[in-house]
C-alpha cells in the first residue's frame, strides 16, 4: 500500500474544553498528487480540518501525519513548508505594495537569498499566468487575478500540498474558472496534492475524490460521480445549485415561469460531465 501524504487517524477536536467536539473521530488519507474536495454545510468542520493540517491547531485526541511526520509543536515549521493555504478573501492576503513584493514576502520570511528570490518570483508568477503584472498594485487586479497572485505566493515556497479554503467563493464564474484552470496546470507540472474546500459543483466534479463532512464527522467519501449519483438533494450535502437552476427556482417562487424547466437530477449529472 502506498503511504498517504496526509493522514487523519481518529481525530477529535474542540475549540474549548467545555464545548462539544467540532470534529469527531475523523479519519481519512490523501495521496500524493490527489485532488480532494471537502464539502459539507457551514459549520461542519471543513476549515478546522485545514487548520489542523497546517498545525495552526492541534487535536486533543488522535493523530495527524503530513508526509510521514506527526504534526505537533516540534514539527510545525517543517509541516508548514509542505502545506500552502489560500483563503476566501483575496484582499486580506496581500501584504506587498506590488505583486512582486507580495510574492516575495513568504520567501523573505523563510530567509531565501535575494539572488534566488527573483527567479522564484518569476517562476511562480509564470505558473499562474501573472508574470506581466509583476509591478502592478495588487488592489488594481480583478478577484481572479488576486487569487492567482495569492496562489503564486504559496507556489514560491514549493509546497507539496495546497489547500484552497473557499478560495473561489468570492469570485464570479470567470474568476472561478481561471483559478481551476490554474490549479489543473499546476498539478500537472508540479505533482502536488490539492485540497479544495468548496460549495461549488463545477469545482467538485474536477476532484478525484470527495470527503463529505456532516456535523464534525466524515459522512461519506467517494468519487464526485458516486456522491452525486446517490445524493439527489445536493443542498443537503452543502452544495450550491448551479446558477440557472437557482434562478429558475427563485423566479417560480415569484410566480414567473420560464420556458426552460429546471434540470432534474439525471439531466444535471449529464450536464456536469
Ligand atoms: P466549516 O469550515 O465547515 O464552515 P468550521 O471548521 O469553520 O466549519 O467550524 C466548525 C465549528 O467550529 C462551527 O460550529 C464553528 O462555529 C466552530 N468554530 C470555528 N472556529 C472557532 C473558533 N475560533 N472558536 C470557537 N469555535 C469555532
Boltz pocket constraint, residues with backbone or C-beta under 6 A from the ligand:
constraints:
  - pocket:
      binder: B
      contacts: [[A, 15], [A, 16], [A, 22], [A, 40], [A, 41], [A, 42], [A, 43], [A, 44], [A, 45], [A, 46], [A, 47], [A, 48], [A, 49]]
      max_distance: 6.0
